[in-house]
Amino acid sequence: MIMESKVRSSIGVYNKFSHFVYQQIVNNEKVLELLTVALEENGVKRDEARLKLYQLLKSDYKLLRSHNFRQLHFHFPNGDSFLRVHKPEKFGDNLFSIRESVRLANTEQRIVEGFEEGRIFNGYRFVYPVNKGQQALGSVEVSLSMGSIVDLLVELYPQNDFQFIISQDAVDSKLFKDMKNHYIPSVLTDGYYYDKAVFEKHLRDVNHRSLIDQAKTYSSKLKPLFDKKESFSQAVSIQGKDYIISFLSIKNFKDQHVAYLISSSRDNLLGTLLQNYATYFILIIVVSLFYIWNIYSEFTHKKELTYLSSTDFLTKLSNRNTFTENIQFEHAKSKSFNTTLSVILFDIDHFKKINDELGHNAGDDCLKELSELVSKKVRHTDTLARWGGEEFIILLPETPEESALKVAEAIRKAIESNAFSLNRTVTVSLGVAEIAPDDSNVDMVIARADEALYASKEAGRNKANAWSSLNVNF
C-alpha cells in the first residue's frame, strides 16, 4: 500500500534523530567504562556500576522525558537487563525470549527498530549494539511512547480525538504482572486494551464523548474490520451526528499487527469538512521526527512543523503525502456514504524547454505563479497538490467526472490567458477521472487520470480530457 511505503520511508529518517540521542548519551568513555566493569564483575561491584551509571544518566534521562522519550534501557550481551533508567529497581531479567529486538541487536550486532511491547511500557524502539573496540558490551534502547505521540496530536489538532489500543496478546505475553494495571479493556472490541494513562488523560477533554459512551451501538460493525488487522476507516452516526473514525494499524519491527492508533472527527455530508480531518500514522511519524530534532536544534513552533511536513517547499501547496492521506480518507467516505470523487492530473507543457532556455530560477517562478493561480480556481474542500516536478493533482470530493472536466477546462483557459513573468505563454495538459465503485484503492483512479492526461498530450497538448470519453485503449 502507498501508506505503508511512506511509513517505511519516514522511519528511515526517524532513525537519524534517534541515533543522535544514542551518540550523545551512550557513546562516551564514562558510560563505556561502567558497562565494562558491570560486564566483567558480579555482585557488589556490578551493583555499584549500575548505581553510578544511573546517577550519571539521571539528568540526561529527565531531558529525554521532557522531549517525549519514555525509556532508556541497557542490556548485557546475553539479554539480561542491566539498567532501566526509567525503572532502576527492575533489573536482572532476561529479555531474549520476549524482546526479539534485544536478541537481534546483540546476536547480530545491528540496529533494530520498530514498535514493540515490553515488560513495563509499549513504544517505538531503537535498540543499538554497544561496543568498546572489539568487545561487545551489550545494547542500549531508547524509545518514544505512543502516549507521547497522542499528546502531541491532541495539542496540534484539538478538534479531533485520538486514542491508542493494543492487542491483549501482545501485552499479556510480555508485561510484568505488577504492570498490568497500566492497561484497561477497550470498549470498541474484544482482544484490545487501552493504554490506561493515555485513555484517562484525554477522556477529560474528549470532543466526541458519545463515541465512547455509545460504542456498543456500532462496535459490531467494526469487529470484522478489526479481525483483518489492517488499517480502515468507518463512518458512524450517533444521535443524529455523523463521524469518521480512522484506525491505523501499528506493526512491530517483525511486520506483525499489534495495535491501532485511532482518530475520530465530525463529518459533514453537506460539504464542509472539519479542518485537518485526515491525520494518519505517516503524519505522526513526520511530526515526531521534527519534534525529536528539537533536542539539539531548539524547538520551533509545533504548528509550523506540521505545516512544513505537509506542504511542498517551493509552491506552498499540499505535498504528495498530504494528498494521498486526503484521497484515502475521501475514498473511505465515498464508499460509506455512496458518494463520489474525481481527480484532475495535469502538468506544464514543454516545461523542460523553459528550464533549458530561461534557467531553473525561471522554471521555479513559473511553478510558483501557476500554483497561486490554480489555488484561486478550486474550492476550499478540494485538495490541490504538487505531484512531482511540473506535475500537479487536484482532489474534488463529491464531484462527478463531468463537473470535474469543467473545472479542468476553466483551469486550462486561466493558465493559457495568464501573463506569467516569463513573458511567454504557458499551457497545461489535463486528465480527469472519477472514482469507480469497484476501485479497490485510490491508485486506480489516479492511473485513469494519468491515461487521460497522456491522451491530452497525444492530441497536441493544451487540452483537457476525461477518461470516460477516451476512444483509445491504453
N, C-alpha and C positions, 0 to 999 in steps of 0.2 A: 504494500500500500504506500501511497505518497507520504502519508504522515509518518509511517514507520521509518522510511528512509531519511526524512528530515530530522526525526528524533535522533537517529544514529549519528547523523552529521553534527547536530548540535552538541551531543555528548562528547564528540571528539574535541570540540572547542572547550567544553566544560573541563576536560581533563587538564588543560593548561593552567587554569586557575587553582585547581586543587593541588597541582604539582608545586605551585609557588608556596602553598602552605607547608607542604612536605619539606621543601628546601629550607625554608626559614626556621621552622620549629624543630625538625628532626635531624637534618644533615649538618650537625655541628659537633665539635670534638667532645664537649662535656656530655652530651647525650650518648654518643657512641662509647665513651669510656664507661659510663654507668651501665649500659647494656652489656658491655663485655664482662664486667665484674659479675653482673647478675647471671649471665650465661655460664660462667666458669665456676661460680661459687654456689653454695646451698645455705639453707638455714638463716642464721642471723645476718651474715654478710649480704645475702640476696635480699632480705627484708630491708636492710639499710640502703641498698642501692635503689630499691623500689621507692622508699620514702624520699630519698634525695632527688630522684627523677621527678616524683610528684611535686616536690617543693620547687624544683627548677622550672617546671612547665605550668604550674598552677595559674600564674598571672597571664601567661600566653593563652591558656585554655579559656580564661574569662574573656579575653579579647575575641577568641573564636566564637564563644557563646553570644557575644554582643553582635556578631555578624551572622547569626543563624546557623552556625555549626552546632552539632549536638554531641558528637563523640570524638575522643582521641584515645586510641587503644593500641597497646604494644603487645606483641605475641612472640613467644620463643619459636625457634625453627621447627620444633616438634608439634606446634599448635597449641601449647599451653598458654593461657592468658597470663601475662606478666603484670601489666598495669592498665587498668581502666581509669584514665584521669577523671572521667565523668562519674565513676563509681569505684573509688580506690579500695574499698573494703572487699570487693569481689575480684578474686584472682585465683589462679591455680587450676581452673577447669580447662579441659582440653576441648578445642573448638573444631578439630578436623572433621568430626562426624556430622556437625550441624552447620558449619560455616565453610562451604566449598571455596569461597573466595580466599579465606585464610590459608586453606590447604594448598590451593594453586599458587598463591603468591610465594609460599615457602618452598614447595617441592619443585616448581617450575621456574622460580626466580624471575617472575614477571609481574607487572602491574595488573591488577584485576579490578574491575569496576562494575557496578550495577546496583539495582535495588535489591535489598536482602533484609529479611527479618533476622534479629539476633536474640541473644538471651535476655536483653534488657529493653532495647529500642529497635524500631524499624528505621530505615533510612536509605538514602542513595550513598553508596560507599565507594571509596577508593582505598585499596589495600596495596601498600608498597613494600617490596622486599628491602631490608636494611642490611648493609654490609659494611665491614671495615676492612678495606683491602680485599683479600681473598676469603676472609672469614665471614660466614653468614651469621648474623646476629638475630635474625627473625624477621618480623614485619611490623608495620605500623599502619593504622587505619584512621582516616578522617572521614566524617560523614555529615551530610546535611539532612535534617529531618524533613519528612513530608509535612509535618505540622508547621514548620517554619515557612515552607513554600505556600501553604494555605494562608498563613498570616499575611504574607506579602500580597497575595492575590486579593484578599479581602480589603486590604488597605488601598490597593490600586483600583479595584472595581467594586465599590461599596454597594452598587445596585444589584449585584449578583450574590448568590450564596454558594459557598464551596464547602465540601466535606470530603473525607477520605475514609474508605473502608478497606479492610484487608482480610484475606482468606483466613478462616479459623484454623485450617490445617497448617498454614504457614506459621501461625502464632503458636498454636498448642504444641507443635513438634519441637520448638526451639526455646521458648521463653523459660526463664527461671520461674518456678512455681510462685514465689512471692512477688513476682512482677505481673501476674495475670490481671491484677486489679487495674492495670493500665488500659484495659480494653473492656468494652461492653457490647452486647449483641446488637447488630444492625436491625432497624425496623423495616428496612427495604427488602431484605431477602434472608433466607436461612444460609448459614455457612460463611457469614462475614461478620467481622467486628468493626465497630467504630474505634478509632484511637480516642480514648476517653477524654484526655486533656484537650485535644483538638475539638471534639464534638461539644463538650461543655463550654469551652471558651467562646465559641461562636454561636451557641444556642441562644445566649442572652441577646444578641444583636441581629438575629436572623431576620431577613426581609420577608421570607415566604414561609411563615410558620405552619401554614395549613398543609404544606407538602410533607412535613414531618408528622403532624397530628393526624392527617388523613392518609397516611402511607398505605394502610391496609386496603384502601379502596382502589388502588392502582398497582399494588405490588404483584398481583397475579399476572398482569400484563408484562411485567419485567422479567419474571422467572425464566421463560425460555430464552430471553436475550442474555441473562446472566449465565445460563448454562453453556452458552457458546464461548464464554471467556474472551470476548473481543470487545472493542470499543463500539459504542452505539449511542444514539440519541432517541428520546421518546417524548412525544407530545402528551401532555396531561392537562385535564380540565378539572379544577376544583372550585366548587362554589361559584360557578359562572366565570371564573378567571382561567385563562389559558397560560400554560407554562411549557418551556422546553427544558428537559433535563438531559444533560450530556454526561456520559460515562466514558472516561478514558482508561483503557486497560493499562495497568502498570506491570511491566515484566521485570523479572530479576535478571541477573547477568547471564543466566543459562537460557534466557528467552522463554521462561515459563511465566504464565499469568499468575500474579499473586495478589493484586489489589486493583481498586478503581479510585480515580480522582473524579469527583462529582461536581458539576457546575449546574446551577439552576437559575433560570431567568424568566421574567414575564415575556409572553409572546403576544403580539397584537396582529391579528389577522387582517385588520383594516389597512395595514401597510407600514406603520411607523414602528420599527423595532427599537428596543432599548439599545442605547449605545454600548459598544463593547460586548455584544451578546455572545460572541464565539470565542471563548478562551479555552484552548486545548493545551496538552502537555508540552507541545513544541514551544508555546508562548511561555509556559512555566520555566522550561529549561533555559530559554534565551534570557528572560528576566533574571533568573537566578545567576546566570553567568555574569552579567553585568553587576549584579548585587555583590558577588564574591570579589569581583575586580576591585571594588572599593576598599578591600583590605589594604592594598598598597597604593591606591591612587586617589584616595579621598572619595567620599560619597558625592555623587551628583544627584539631581532631583529624580526621584523614582519614576515619576510620570514621563519625564524626558527620556529615561532609559527605555520605557515601554514604547514610546514614540519611535525611538531610533531602531528598536528591534522589529518594528512592523512597517517601516517606511523605507522606500528607495532613496538612497542618499542624494542622488543627482536631481531627480524630478519631484521629490517630496510626495509622490503618490504612494499608495499601498504597494508593498513588495509582493513577491510571488508566494511567500509563506502565508501572509495575511489573506491574500486572495484565495488560496487553497482552503484555509480554515473556513472562510465565509461561504464558499460554494459548497463545501461538505455540509455545513450547517443548513444552508438553504435546500440542499438535496434531501436531507433528512426531513425537513419541514414539509417539502413538497409531497413526499411520499405519505406522510402522516395526514395531511390535510387535503390531498388530491389537488394541489395547485401546480403551477408550472414555473419554469425559469428559462431564460435564454442567455446566450453568451455571444459577445462580439469580439472577434480577434482581428487585430489589424496591425500593419506595420508601414513604415515610411518608404515610399517608392524611391529607389536609387539612392539610398542613404549612404552607401559606400562612396558614391561619387561626390557627395557633399564633403565627406571626410577627406577624400583624396585631393579635391580641388581647393577646398577652403580651410582645411585643417580640423583637428579634433575639437578644438575650442568652439569653432563654429557649429560643429555637429552637436556638441553638448548644449549650446544655446538653442539650437533647433529643438532638441528633445524637451528642454525646459519650457520653451514658449508653447510648443504643441500640447504639453501636459496641462498647462494652465488654461489653454483654450478649451480643450476637451472636458476639463473638470467643470466648466460652466454649462456644458451640454447634457450632463447626466443628473439624475435625481440624487438626493442625499441618502436614499435607501439603496442605491446602486453602489457597486464597488469598481472603481477604475484603478488598475494596477499596471505597473511596468512588468511585462512578462519576461523580458530579456533583450538586451541590445536595443534595437529600434522597434521592438515588437511590444504591443500593448494589448490588454484584455479588459473587458467590461462584463460584470455580472449584473443581470437585470432580473431581480426576483419578481415573481407573479407577472411575467411578461411573455406573451406568445411570440413565436418567431416573426410573424407578420409585423407586429408592432416594433420589435427589435430591429427589423430591417429598416423601418422608417427612421429610427434613431441613428442607425449606421449611415444612412444616406444623408441625414442632416449634418452629421459629423464630417462626412466626406466633403460636402459643399462648404462647410465653415472653414475647413483647413485649406481647401483649394483657393478660397477667396481671401484668406488672411494675408496681411502684409507682414511677413516674417523679416527679422533683422538681416537675414541673408541676402535680401534684395533679389530673391528669386522665388518662383512659385514652388510650393511644397504640396505634394499629394500623397494620399494613402490608399492602400487596397484593404478591403474589409471582408470578413467572412462571418456569417451569422448562423447559429444553430440553436435549437430548442431541446431541452431535456426530454427523453423518451421514457415512457412508463417502465420499459424493460431494461433501462440502463442500470447496470449493477454498480457502477461507480462514476465519478464525475469526469474521469479521463475520457470517457466515451463521447460526451457532448463537446468537450474541448477538441477532440480529434476531428469531429464533424465540422466544427467551426474552422479548423485548420484546412480541411479539404475545400471548404467554400472560399477561404482566403486564397488558396492556390488557384482556384478557378478564376478569381478576380485578376490575379496576376497574369494567368494564361490569356485572358481576354483583353490584355493591353494595359492593365493597372488603372489606378484612379477609378475603381469601381467597387460596388458592394454587392455581394451575392449571398442568398440564403441557401443553406444546404439542401432543403427540401425541393428547391427548384432546379437543382443540377441535373443535367441530362447525361453527364459523363460518369461512368463507373470508375471509382478510384480503387 
